[in-house]
């Protein structure tokens, strides 16, 4: 296995913003997205990223994260979109 040689595990099918947030949740029971606040449509991007994180949580069976990501996505949409 390549991971045993390099010490690196890659998730090429998952968004690079999603994985650090997922790991943060595993260690801290919360997460923050690393989206540039100067990005056009910042709140739309944030809502989509919460949605992608929800899908990743379901994929990896991280139930608490699924609920949290859904909650944050709903709040983002209700507040800003």
C-alpha positions as CSV (number, residue, x, y, z in Angstrom):
1,X,0.0,0.0,0.0
2,X,1.3,3.4,-1.0
3,X,0.1,5.0,2.3
4,X,2.5,2.8,4.3
5,X,5.4,4.1,2.3
6,X,4.5,7.8,2.1
7,X,2.5,8.3,5.3
8,X,-0.1,10.1,3.1
9,X,-3.7,9.0,2.6
10,X,-5.3,10.7,-0.4
11,X,-9.0,11.1,-1.0
12,X,-9.0,12.3,-4.7
13,X,-12.8,12.0,-5.1
14,X,-13.5,14.4,-2.1
15,X,-13.3,18.1,-2.2
16,X,-10.1,19.4,-0.6
17,X,-12.1,21.9,1.6
18,X,-14.3,19.1,2.9
19,X,-11.6,16.8,4.2
20,X,-10.0,19.2,6.7
21,X,-13.4,20.1,8.0
22,X,-14.3,16.4,8.4
23,X,-11.1,15.7,10.3
24,X,-11.7,18.8,12.5
25,X,-15.1,17.4,13.4
26,X,-13.7,14.0,14.3
27,X,-11.2,15.6,16.7
28,X,-13.1,18.7,18.0
29,X,-16.8,17.8,17.4
30,X,-17.2,21.0,15.3
31,X,-15.7,22.4,12.1
32,X,-15.2,25.6,10.2
33,X,-14.9,25.8,6.4
34,X,-11.9,27.3,4.8
35,X,-13.6,29.4,2.2
36,X,-12.2,32.8,1.3
37,X,-14.7,35.4,2.5
38,X,-13.8,37.6,-0.5
39,X,-15.1,35.0,-2.9
40,X,-18.0,36.0,-5.1
41,X,-21.1,34.4,-3.8
42,X,-19.4,33.5,-0.5
43,X,-22.6,32.4,1.2
44,X,-23.7,30.2,-1.8
45,X,-20.3,28.6,-1.8
46,X,-20.5,28.1,2.0
47,X,-23.9,26.5,1.7
48,X,-22.7,24.1,-1.1
49,X,-19.6,23.2,1.0
50,X,-21.8,22.3,4.0
51,X,-23.9,20.2,1.6
52,X,-20.8,18.4,0.3
53,X,-19.6,17.9,3.8
54,X,-22.9,16.3,4.6
55,X,-22.6,13.9,1.7
56,X,-19.0,13.0,2.8
57,X,-20.2,12.4,6.3
58,X,-22.9,10.0,5.0
59,X,-20.3,8.3,2.8
60,X,-17.9,7.7,5.7
61,X,-20.8,7.1,8.2
62,X,-20.1,10.0,10.5
63,X,-23.6,10.5,11.9
64,X,-23.0,13.5,14.1
65,X,-21.3,15.3,11.3
66,X,-24.2,14.7,9.0
67,X,-26.6,16.4,11.4
68,X,-24.2,19.3,12.1
69,X,-23.5,19.9,8.4
70,X,-27.2,19.8,7.6
71,X,-27.9,22.3,10.4
72,X,-25.2,24.7,9.2
73,X,-26.3,24.4,5.6
74,X,-29.9,25.2,6.6
75,X,-28.8,28.2,8.7
76,X,-26.6,29.5,5.8
77,X,-29.5,29.3,3.3
78,X,-32.1,30.7,5.7
79,X,-29.9,33.6,6.8
80,X,-28.2,34.7,3.6
81,X,-29.9,33.2,0.5
